[in-house]
Amino acid sequence: MTLYLLVTADKYELPLAVCDSAGEVAELLGRVRGDIYTTIARKLVSRETFNGHQFRIIKVEIDEEDDDG
């Protein structure tokens, strides 16, 4: 599973929003999906703010394990 997180642009990287897709992030920020991929790849800090905080967008891969017993 892949999650896209908007995190604060400081050393703590506190989560501001969690999305299931880059398209969802783009819709949240009013951008196009290609901008989101570029921002992630270049590890850019946004010039704009989200909920009053400068932010970065990071992509997180989560391994899902079967817990069938």
TIDOTI-156765 format. One record per atom (N, C-alpha, C): residue in three letters; residue number from 1; x, y, z; atom name. Coordinates in nm, 2 decimals. Atoms other than C-alpha are relative to their C-alpha. Example, Ala and Ser with C-alpha at 12.3 -4.5 7.8 and 13.67 -1.06 7.14 Angstrom:
TIDOTI-156765
{'ala' 1 {0.09 -0.12 0.00} 'N'}
{'ala' 1 {1.23 -0.45 0.78} 'CA'}
{'ala' 1 {0.09 0.12 0.00} 'C'}
{'ser' 2 {-0.09 -0.11 0.00} 'N'}
{'ser' 2 {1.37 -0.11 0.71} 'CA'}
{'ser' 2 {-0.08 0.11 0.08} 'C'}
//
This chain:
TIDOTI-156765
{'met' 1 {0.08 -0.12 0.00} 'N'}
{'met' 1 {0.00 0.00 0.00} 'CA'}
{'met' 1 {0.09 0.12 0.00} 'C'}
{'thr' 2 {-0.07 -0.13 0.01} 'N'}
{'thr' 2 {0.12 0.35 -0.08} 'CA'}
{'thr' 2 {-0.08 0.11 0.06} 'C'}
{'leu' 3 {0.07 -0.12 -0.06} 'N'}
{'leu' 3 {0.03 0.66 0.12} 'CA'}
{'leu' 3 {0.08 0.12 -0.04} 'C'}
{'tyr' 4 {-0.06 -0.13 0.02} 'N'}
{'tyr' 4 {0.10 1.02 0.04} 'CA'}
{'tyr' 4 {-0.03 0.09 0.11} 'C'}
{'leu' 5 {0.02 -0.09 -0.12} 'N'}
{'leu' 5 {0.16 1.25 0.34} 'CA'}
{'leu' 5 {0.05 0.14 -0.03} 'C'}
{'leu' 6 {-0.05 -0.14 -0.01} 'N'}
{'leu' 6 {0.18 1.62 0.37} 'CA'}
{'leu' 6 {0.05 0.01 0.14} 'C'}
{'val' 7 {-0.07 -0.01 -0.13} 'N'}
{'val' 7 {0.42 1.68 0.66} 'CA'}
{'val' 7 {0.06 0.14 0.01} 'C'}
{'thr' 8 {-0.06 -0.13 -0.02} 'N'}
{'thr' 8 {0.55 1.99 0.82} 'CA'}
{'thr' 8 {0.15 0.00 -0.05} 'C'}
{'ala' 9 {-0.13 -0.01 0.07} 'N'}
{'ala' 9 {0.87 2.12 0.66} 'CA'}
{'ala' 9 {0.11 0.03 0.10} 'C'}
{'asp' 10 {-0.11 -0.01 -0.10} 'N'}
{'asp' 10 {1.08 2.10 0.98} 'CA'}
{'asp' 10 {0.06 -0.13 0.03} 'C'}
{'lys' 11 {-0.07 0.13 -0.03} 'N'}
{'lys' 11 {1.29 1.83 1.14} 'CA'}
{'lys' 11 {-0.10 -0.10 0.06} 'C'}
{'tyr' 12 {0.10 0.10 -0.06} 'N'}
{'tyr' 12 {0.98 1.67 1.31} 'CA'}
{'tyr' 12 {-0.09 -0.07 -0.10} 'C'}
{'glu' 13 {0.09 0.06 0.10} 'N'}
{'glu' 13 {0.78 1.61 0.99} 'CA'}
{'glu' 13 {-0.13 -0.05 0.05} 'C'}
{'leu' 14 {0.13 0.03 -0.06} 'N'}
{'leu' 14 {0.45 1.61 1.17} 'CA'}
{'leu' 14 {-0.10 -0.01 -0.11} 'C'}
{'pro' 15 {0.10 0.02 0.11} 'N'}
{'pro' 15 {0.16 1.48 0.95} 'CA'}
{'pro' 15 {-0.11 0.11 0.00} 'C'}
{'leu' 16 {0.11 -0.09 0.02} 'N'}
{'leu' 16 {-0.08 1.74 0.82} 'CA'}
{'leu' 16 {-0.12 -0.06 -0.07} 'C'}
{'ala' 17 {0.11 0.07 0.07} 'N'}
{'ala' 17 {-0.28 1.52 0.59} 'CA'}
{'ala' 17 {0.05 -0.13 -0.06} 'C'}
{'val' 18 {-0.04 0.13 0.05} 'N'}
{'val' 18 {-0.27 1.16 0.47} 'CA'}
{'val' 18 {-0.10 -0.03 -0.12} 'C'}
{'cys' 19 {0.08 0.03 0.12} 'N'}
{'cys' 19 {-0.40 1.06 0.12} 'CA'}
{'cys' 19 {0.04 -0.13 -0.06} 'C'}
{'asp' 20 {-0.02 0.14 0.06} 'N'}
{'asp' 20 {-0.43 0.73 -0.07} 'CA'}
{'asp' 20 {0.07 0.01 -0.14} 'C'}
{'ser' 21 {-0.06 -0.01 0.14} 'N'}
{'ser' 21 {-0.31 0.87 -0.41} 'CA'}
{'ser' 21 {0.05 0.14 -0.02} 'C'}
{'ala' 22 {-0.05 -0.13 0.04} 'N'}
{'ala' 22 {-0.12 1.15 -0.57} 'CA'}
{'ala' 22 {-0.11 0.09 -0.06} 'C'}
{'gly' 23 {0.11 -0.07 0.05} 'N'}
{'gly' 23 {-0.44 1.25 -0.74} 'CA'}
{'gly' 23 {-0.08 0.07 0.11} 'C'}
{'glu' 24 {0.08 -0.06 -0.12} 'N'}
{'glu' 24 {-0.61 1.30 -0.40} 'CA'}
{'glu' 24 {0.08 0.12 0.06} 'C'}
{'val' 25 {-0.08 -0.11 -0.05} 'N'}
{'val' 25 {-0.32 1.52 -0.29} 'CA'}
{'val' 25 {-0.01 0.12 -0.09} 'C'}
{'ala' 26 {0.01 -0.11 0.10} 'N'}
{'ala' 26 {-0.34 1.72 -0.61} 'CA'}
{'ala' 26 {-0.14 0.07 0.01} 'C'}
{'glu' 27 {0.14 -0.06 -0.02} 'N'}
{'glu' 27 {-0.72 1.77 -0.56} 'CA'}
{'glu' 27 {0.00 0.08 0.13} 'C'}
{'leu' 28 {0.00 -0.07 -0.13} 'N'}
{'leu' 28 {-0.66 1.87 -0.19} 'CA'}
{'leu' 28 {0.07 0.14 -0.02} 'C'}
{'leu' 29 {-0.08 -0.13 0.01} 'N'}
{'leu' 29 {-0.40 2.14 -0.30} 'CA'}
{'leu' 29 {-0.04 0.08 -0.12} 'C'}
{'gly' 30 {0.04 -0.08 0.12} 'N'}
{'gly' 30 {-0.56 2.25 -0.62} 'CA'}
{'gly' 30 {0.11 0.00 -0.11} 'C'}
{'arg' 31 {-0.11 0.01 0.10} 'N'}
{'arg' 31 {-0.27 2.13 -0.84} 'CA'}
{'arg' 31 {-0.03 -0.12 -0.09} 'C'}
{'val' 32 {0.01 0.12 0.08} 'N'}
{'val' 32 {-0.22 1.87 -1.11} 'CA'}
{'val' 32 {0.09 -0.11 0.05} 'C'}
{'arg' 33 {-0.07 0.12 -0.06} 'N'}
{'arg' 33 {-0.09 1.52 -1.03} 'CA'}
{'arg' 33 {0.15 0.00 -0.04} 'C'}
{'gly' 34 {-0.14 -0.01 0.04} 'N'}
{'gly' 34 {0.24 1.58 -1.22} 'CA'}
{'gly' 34 {0.08 0.09 0.09} 'C'}
{'asp' 35 {-0.07 -0.09 -0.09} 'N'}
{'asp' 35 {0.33 1.86 -0.99} 'CA'}
{'asp' 35 {0.03 -0.07 0.13} 'C'}
{'ile' 36 {-0.02 0.07 -0.13} 'N'}
{'ile' 36 {0.29 1.63 -0.69} 'CA'}
{'ile' 36 {0.11 -0.10 -0.02} 'C'}
{'tyr' 37 {-0.11 0.09 0.02} 'N'}
{'tyr' 37 {0.52 1.37 -0.84} 'CA'}
{'tyr' 37 {0.14 0.07 -0.01} 'C'}
{'thr' 38 {-0.12 -0.08 0.01} 'N'}
{'thr' 38 {0.78 1.64 -0.92} 'CA'}
{'thr' 38 {0.04 0.04 0.14} 'C'}
{'thr' 39 {-0.03 -0.05 -0.14} 'N'}
{'thr' 39 {0.76 1.78 -0.56} 'CA'}
{'thr' 39 {0.06 -0.11 0.08} 'C'}
{'ile' 40 {-0.05 0.12 -0.07} 'N'}
{'ile' 40 {0.81 1.43 -0.42} 'CA'}
{'ile' 40 {0.14 -0.04 -0.04} 'C'}
{'ala' 41 {-0.13 0.04 0.06} 'N'}
{'ala' 41 {1.10 1.34 -0.65} 'CA'}
{'ala' 41 {0.11 0.10 0.04} 'C'}
{'arg' 42 {-0.11 -0.10 -0.03} 'N'}
{'arg' 42 {1.29 1.67 -0.58} 'CA'}
{'arg' 42 {0.01 0.03 0.14} 'C'}
{'lys' 43 {0.00 -0.03 -0.14} 'N'}
{'lys' 43 {1.21 1.67 -0.21} 'CA'}
{'lys' 43 {-0.01 0.15 0.03} 'C'}
{'leu' 44 {0.01 -0.15 -0.01} 'N'}
{'leu' 44 {1.09 2.03 -0.24} 'CA'}
{'leu' 44 {-0.09 0.03 0.12} 'C'}
{'val' 45 {0.08 -0.05 -0.10} 'N'}
{'val' 45 {0.94 2.23 0.04} 'CA'}
{'val' 45 {-0.10 0.10 -0.07} 'C'}
{'ser' 46 {0.10 -0.09 0.06} 'N'}
{'ser' 46 {0.62 2.41 -0.07} 'CA'}
{'ser' 46 {0.01 0.14 0.04} 'C'}
{'arg' 47 {-0.01 -0.14 -0.03} 'N'}
{'arg' 47 {0.62 2.78 -0.10} 'CA'}
{'arg' 47 {-0.14 0.05 0.07} 'C'}
{'glu' 48 {0.13 -0.03 -0.06} 'N'}
{'glu' 48 {0.25 2.78 0.00} 'CA'}
{'glu' 48 {-0.01 -0.07 0.14} 'C'}
{'thr' 49 {0.02 0.06 -0.13} 'N'}
{'thr' 49 {0.10 2.67 0.33} 'CA'}
{'thr' 49 {-0.12 -0.08 0.00} 'C'}
{'phe' 50 {0.12 0.08 -0.02} 'N'}
{'phe' 50 {-0.15 2.41 0.44} 'CA'}
{'phe' 50 {-0.03 0.00 0.15} 'C'}
{'asn' 51 {0.03 -0.02 -0.14} 'N'}
{'asn' 51 {-0.33 2.47 0.76} 'CA'}
{'asn' 51 {0.10 0.09 0.08} 'C'}
{'gly' 52 {-0.09 -0.09 -0.07} 'N'}
{'gly' 52 {-0.09 2.75 0.84} 'CA'}
{'gly' 52 {0.15 -0.05 0.01} 'C'}
{'his' 53 {-0.14 0.05 0.00} 'N'}
{'his' 53 {0.23 2.54 0.79} 'CA'}
{'his' 53 {0.06 -0.02 -0.13} 'C'}
{'gln' 54 {-0.07 0.04 0.12} 'N'}
{'gln' 54 {0.48 2.51 0.52} 'CA'}
{'gln' 54 {0.02 -0.15 0.00} 'C'}
{'phe' 55 {0.01 0.14 0.00} 'N'}
{'phe' 55 {0.49 2.15 0.41} 'CA'}
{'phe' 55 {0.09 -0.06 -0.11} 'C'}
{'arg' 56 {-0.06 0.09 0.11} 'N'}
{'arg' 56 {0.66 1.87 0.21} 'CA'}
{'arg' 56 {-0.10 -0.11 -0.02} 'C'}
{'ile' 57 {0.08 0.12 0.03} 'N'}
{'ile' 57 {0.49 1.58 0.04} 'CA'}
{'ile' 57 {0.10 -0.12 -0.01} 'C'}
{'ile' 58 {-0.08 0.12 0.01} 'N'}
{'ile' 58 {0.63 1.24 0.10} 'CA'}
{'ile' 58 {-0.08 -0.12 -0.03} 'C'}
{'lys' 59 {0.07 0.12 0.04} 'N'}
{'lys' 59 {0.54 0.90 -0.04} 'CA'}
{'lys' 59 {0.06 -0.11 0.09} 'C'}
{'val' 60 {-0.04 0.10 -0.10} 'N'}
{'val' 60 {0.54 0.61 0.21} 'CA'}
{'val' 60 {-0.06 -0.14 -0.05} 'C'}
{'glu' 61 {0.04 0.14 0.04} 'N'}
{'glu' 61 {0.53 0.24 0.11} 'CA'}
{'glu' 61 {-0.02 -0.08 0.13} 'C'}
{'ile' 62 {0.03 0.08 -0.12} 'N'}
{'ile' 62 {0.36 0.01 0.37} 'CA'}
{'ile' 62 {-0.02 -0.14 -0.04} 'C'}
{'asp' 63 {0.02 0.14 0.03} 'N'}
{'asp' 63 {0.39 -0.36 0.36} 'CA'}
{'asp' 63 {-0.12 -0.05 0.07} 'C'}
{'glu' 64 {0.12 0.05 -0.07} 'N'}
{'glu' 64 {0.06 -0.53 0.43} 'CA'}
{'glu' 64 {0.03 -0.15 0.01} 'C'}
{'glu' 65 {-0.02 0.14 -0.03} 'N'}
{'glu' 65 {0.10 -0.87 0.60} 'CA'}
{'glu' 65 {-0.14 -0.07 0.02} 'C'}
{'asp' 66 {0.12 0.08 -0.02} 'N'}
{'asp' 66 {-0.17 -1.14 0.60} 'CA'}
{'asp' 66 {0.00 -0.05 0.15} 'C'}
{'asp' 67 {0.00 0.05 -0.14} 'N'}
{'asp' 67 {-0.27 -1.21 0.96} 'CA'}
{'asp' 67 {-0.12 -0.10 0.01} 'C'}
{'asp' 68 {0.11 0.10 0.00} 'N'}
{'asp' 68 {-0.48 -1.52 0.91} 'CA'}
{'asp' 68 {0.02 -0.10 0.11} 'C'}
{'gly' 69 {0.00 0.09 -0.12} 'N'}
{'gly' 69 {-0.37 -1.68 1.23} 'CA'}
{'gly' 69 {0.13 -0.06 0.01} 'C'}
//
